């Protein structure tokens, strides 16, 4: 199989297989709190082979403000318009800022396990008072890891491997700083400005982002569809095939000729 990589953009040569609605598309992935893009790998493995992907990565050598994070993401996206934007968790508000402000012209926006304002603000305030750097240095016990990925189809060992790679790539101080950014994120004013079709993938067993975080999106986004998938916060990693099926179904709907129906919910 032919593979071409240019920076963080990767295009694979097509093979004989059933045509996917994603085939030939340009997919931009915005990562979670770690900012490495490592978490995209399990999902990337199930993508059709001819999807062009650009993985945004946030610098691990210095802390960024929210505004700087948005600009950093935009600078790494090689396409000015027509891309499919997929953002998880921490990067949901970043993607909303990019698309809602017009900094990025996208075909559609897909948001996974994310929020428009700080989720669990009391817990975030409590976490900031704890010695997080010391806590994060610890390898999570296996029972906690299994609890975190409960409901998924990927073995706990997969997540443990990802966790170790993230911890090796990102200084703990940077992760703690990003948690502080989450506590101040609020992009609700931009939600009505999202003029492209949007999909919100909600993890049914998410213990990080509460189900109520969805309400800000359903109340304000003009064209929003919601898909609830059994699994944990790390839904793209725990349920990559189910996530892909949801995305393909969404794209199939928005690419159909207009049938006279309004936005779906």
C-alpha positions in Angstrom: 0.0 0.0 0.0 1.4 3.4 -1.0 1.7 5.9 1.8 2.8 9.5 1.4 3.5 11.7 4.4 4.2 15.4 4.4 4.7 16.8 7.8 1.6 15.9 9.8 -0.4 15.3 6.6 -0.8 11.7 5.5 -2.4 10.3 2.3 -2.6 6.6 1.6 -3.1 5.1 -1.8 -6.6 3.5 -2.3 -7.2 -0.2 -2.3 -10.1 -2.3 -3.6 -12.8 -2.0 -1.0 -16.4 -0.8 -0.6 -16.5 2.9 -1.3 -16.8 5.0 1.9 -18.4 8.4 2.0 -15.1 9.5 3.6 -13.1 8.3 0.6 -11.1 11.2 -0.9 -12.0 13.6 1.9 -9.7 15.8 3.9 -9.9 15.1 7.6 -8.4 17.4 10.3 -8.0 16.0 13.8 -7.6 18.2 16.8 -6.4 16.3 19.9 -7.3 16.1 23.5 -5.5 17.5 26.5 -2.2 15.8 25.7 -2.0 17.7 22.4 0.2 15.0 20.8 -2.2 13.4 18.3 -1.2 10.0 19.7 -4.8 9.4 20.7 -5.8 9.6 17.0 -4.0 6.4 16.1 -6.7 3.8 17.0 -9.2 5.7 14.9 -6.9 6.4 12.1 -6.3 2.6 11.7 -10.0 2.1 10.7 -10.2 5.0 8.3 -10.6 4.3 4.6 -7.1 4.2 3.0 -7.6 7.1 0.7 -8.5 9.7 3.4 -6.1 12.6 3.6 -5.5 13.4 7.3 -3.9 16.4 9.0 -3.2 15.9 12.8 -2.8 19.1 14.8 -0.2 19.0 17.6 0.2 21.5 20.3 3.8 22.3 21.4 5.0 20.4 24.4 7.9 22.7 25.2 5.9 25.7 26.2 2.4 26.6 27.6 0.0 28.4 25.4 -3.1 30.6 26.1 -6.4 29.6 24.6 -6.1 32.2 21.9 -2.5 31.0 21.1 -3.8 27.4 21.0 -6.4 28.4 18.4 -3.8 30.2 16.3 -1.4 27.3 16.6 -4.0 24.9 15.4 -4.9 27.1 12.4 -1.3 27.4 11.3 -1.0 23.6 11.0 -4.1 23.0 8.9 -3.0 22.8 5.2 -6.4 23.4 3.7 -8.3 26.7 3.7 -11.7 25.2 3.1 -13.6 22.0 2.4 -12.0 20.0 5.3 -13.9 17.8 7.7 -12.9 18.8 11.3 -12.9 16.2 14.0 -12.1 17.5 17.5 -12.1 15.7 20.8 -12.4 16.9 24.4 -9.9 19.7 25.1 -9.9 20.7 21.4 -13.7 21.0 21.0 -13.7 24.7 22.0 -10.6 25.3 19.8 -12.5 23.9 16.8 -15.6 25.9 17.7 -13.4 29.1 17.7 -11.8 28.2 14.4 -15.0 27.5 12.5 -17.3 29.8 14.3 -15.0 32.8 13.9 -14.4 32.1 10.2 -10.7 31.4 10.7 -11.2 28.0 9.0 -13.6 27.2 6.2 -14.8 23.6 6.9 -17.3 21.3 5.2 -18.5 20.2 8.6 -17.6 20.0 12.2 -17.6 16.8 14.4 -17.1 17.1 18.1 -16.4 14.2 20.5 -16.8 14.1 24.3 -16.4 17.9 24.5 -17.8 21.1 26.0 -18.4 24.8 25.3 -17.7 25.9 28.9 -15.8 24.3 31.7 -17.2 20.8 32.6 -17.4 20.0 36.3 -16.0 23.5 37.4 -15.9 22.5 41.1 -13.8 19.4 40.3 -11.5 21.5 38.1 -11.0 24.0 40.9 -10.2 21.1 43.3 -7.8 19.6 40.9 -5.9 22.8 40.6 -5.3 22.8 44.3 -3.8 19.3 44.3 -0.2 18.4 43.4 -1.2 17.3 39.9 2.3 17.0 38.5 3.2 14.5 41.2 -0.1 12.6 40.7 0.3 12.4 36.9 3.8 10.9 37.3 2.2 7.7 38.7 1.2 4.9 36.3 -2.6 4.5 36.8 -3.6 1.3 38.5 -5.0 -1.3 36.1 -8.4 -1.3 37.7 -8.7 2.5 37.2 -7.6 2.1 33.6 -10.2 -0.5 33.0 -12.8 1.8 34.7 -11.8 4.6 32.3 -12.2 2.5 29.2 -15.3 0.5 30.4 -17.7 -0.1 27.5 -15.1 0.0 24.8 -13.9 -2.6 22.4 -10.2 -1.9 22.8 -8.2 -3.7 25.5 -6.9 -1.8 28.5 -3.3 -2.5 27.4 -3.9 -0.3 24.4 -4.7 2.7 26.6 -1.9 2.0 29.0 0.5 2.1 26.0 -1.0 5.4 24.8 -0.8 6.8 28.3 2.9 5.9 28.6 3.7 7.5 25.3 1.9 10.7 26.2 3.6 10.9 29.5 7.0 10.6 27.8 6.1 13.2 25.2 4.5 16.0 27.2 5.9 17.6 30.4 3.6 17.4 33.3 3.7 21.1 33.8 2.2 21.6 30.3 -0.7 19.2 31.1 -1.4 21.0 34.3 -1.4 24.3 32.5 -3.9 23.1 30.0 -6.2 22.0 32.8 -6.0 25.6 33.9 -7.0 26.7 30.4 -10.0 24.4 30.5 -11.2 26.1 33.6 -11.4 29.4 31.7 -12.8 28.2 28.3 -16.2 29.5 27.2 -17.1 29.5 23.5 -20.9 29.6 23.9 -21.2 32.9 22.1 -19.7 31.3 19.0 -22.0 28.3 18.8 -24.8 30.2 16.9 -22.2 31.2 14.4 -21.4 27.6 13.3 -22.9 27.8 9.8 -21.8 24.3 8.8 -23.4 20.9 9.7 -22.2 19.6 13.0 -22.2 16.3 14.7 -21.7 15.7 18.5 -20.6 12.2 19.5 -21.5 11.6 23.1 -19.9 8.8 25.1 -22.6 7.1 27.1 -20.3 6.4 30.0 -18.3 9.5 30.0 -17.0 10.2 33.6 -15.0 13.3 32.5 -17.5 15.5 30.6 -21.0 15.3 32.0 -24.0 14.6 29.7 -25.3 18.1 30.5 -22.4 19.6 28.5 -24.3 18.6 25.4 -27.2 21.1 26.2 -25.2 24.2 25.2 -24.7 22.7 21.7 -28.3 21.5 21.2 -29.7 24.9 22.3 -27.4 27.1 20.1 -25.9 25.2 17.2 -28.1 25.9 14.1 -27.5 22.5 12.4 -26.6 19.8 14.9 -27.0 16.0 15.0 -26.2 13.9 18.0 -24.9 10.3 18.2 -24.7 8.6 21.6 -22.2 5.7 21.6 -21.7 3.2 24.5 -18.3 3.7 25.9 -16.0 6.0 28.0 -14.7 9.5 27.5 -12.0 8.2 25.2 -14.7 7.2 22.7 -12.6 7.4 19.5 -10.1 5.1 21.1 -12.5 2.7 22.8 -15.0 2.5 20.0 -13.2 3.4 16.8 -15.4 1.4 14.4 -18.6 2.6 16.0 -17.3 6.2 15.8 -16.4 5.7 12.2 -19.9 4.4 11.4 -21.5 7.4 13.1 -19.3 9.8 11.1 -20.0 8.0 7.8 -23.8 8.1 8.6 -23.6 11.8 9.3 -21.7 12.6 6.2 -24.1 10.5 4.2 -27.0 12.6 5.5 -25.5 16.0 4.9 -24.3 15.1 1.4 -27.7 13.9 0.2 -29.7 16.3 -2.0 -31.8 18.6 0.1 -35.1 16.8 1.0 -36.8 19.8 2.5 -36.2 18.7 6.1 -34.6 20.9 8.7 -31.6 20.2 10.8 -31.5 17.0 12.7 -31.0 16.6 16.4 
